[in-house]
């Protein structure tokens, strides 16, 4: 079962959260449901489901930054270039967790987003996502997207994890 209903709820809830003018860390809360478990007998969240929750949390952030409206207006889509996850501890069914999302860097093509899953202050999983915005003519450079959205944000220094990720990814 996909997260369509929870994604819709996340988008609706983001309308009532504070708007963002910079790339601060956002937190989105979810609950592990039985449909999120690979095999119900194990009562642990399926490894692939983490990516779905990461998508929903990024949509929350994009909406709060005002980019979701820009995407609708300009016919843009989000395309992923790559994702990596580091699983630390499993998440059990019926427990609440928070996905922290922060854009940590961008280059001429991609944004790099750090995401962390936490339960009761304990980090369960962490990941890095490389993604871009694409329109009819092709990839919209991050600097141009920020300008269109009216966001004046300076590019941060290149983090080591992004350097490593770029060296591993040949899709650029």
Secondary structure as GFF3:
##gff-version 3
##sequence-region A 1 172
A	DSSP	alpha_helix	4	14	.	.	.	ID=ss1
A	DSSP	beta_strand	26	31	.	.	.	ID=ss2
A	DSSP	three_ten_helix	34	36	.	.	.	ID=ss3
A	DSSP	alpha_helix	49	64	.	.	.	ID=ss4
A	DSSP	alpha_helix	67	74	.	.	.	ID=ss5
A	DSSP	beta_strand	77	87	.	.	.	ID=ss6
A	DSSP	beta_strand	96	106	.	.	.	ID=ss7
A	DSSP	beta_strand	111	119	.	.	.	ID=ss8
A	DSSP	beta_strand	122	135	.	.	.	ID=ss9
A	DSSP	beta_strand	138	140	.	.	.	ID=ss10
A	DSSP	alpha_helix	142	148	.	.	.	ID=ss11
A	DSSP	alpha_helix	160	168	.	.	.	ID=ss12
###
